[in-house]
């Protein structure tokens, strides 16, 4: 079955092919057979790069079971730089399951769409009218810094997959992290996801009894390289905890300062965010 493919034959006659590559088609073909036997699956849909693998499954099902099964592929979606859509989230693939990709991470993926891709994505992934998309295309050309098309794309696809309430929660979280909303309104799941995605790397965790002055927190969270740098930033008025400016180097959080889930939101300046979570 595989040796019938020109690409496989050329590889074997040339530099060779790894067992992993060679066996992948066999595994996917058998997967189609099992799906048909157990669940009656008769149509497998995939990206155009999966055509050979899916057809191998069609042939195997027909040879083994005499089954009438089919293959359908769609053009592979790629970004302007050639990367596969959904493969560049920074944490792996882009999943529909909110347990695999949080609504916040989903929203952020689309809001970070490049100007060169956003209009295509609006046409493919939303139900907006041609006129609306045309207006957003004009806005992208004339006022790209506003990112109106990206914000609309992110809102539309998040609502489509996760619902309007999730979109509103994510939009509020995006603003609240940077001082444009109420952090107390965020539920623990949204806040945790937002800090994980938007924060300065992996959120810091502190146990009860650990040093937790604002200087210590800035260093442990990665917002400051050293205690000296942290003190300078505080003196310059650039440190915020839960969107409230902190001016004292010896400031320590009280029980009432921790948000849901035991979180503190630290910010240096306007854009640098980090989460610190108290462990009990």
Buried (B, 14 or more C-beta within 10 A) or exposed (E): BBEEBEEBEEBEEEEEBEEEEBEBBBEBBBBBBEBBEEEEBBEBEBBEEBEBBBBBBBBBBEEEEEBEBEBEBEEEBBBEEEEEBBEBBEEEEBBEEBEEBBBBBBBBBBBEBEBEBBBBBBEEBBEBEEEEBEBBBEBBEEEEEEBBBBBBBBBBBBBEBBEEEBBEBBBBBBEBBBBEBEBEEBEEBBBBBBBBBBBBEEBBEBEEEEEBBBBBBBBBBBBBEEBEBBBEBBEEEBBBBBBEEBEEBEBEBEEEBBBBBBBBBBBBEEEBBBBBBBEE
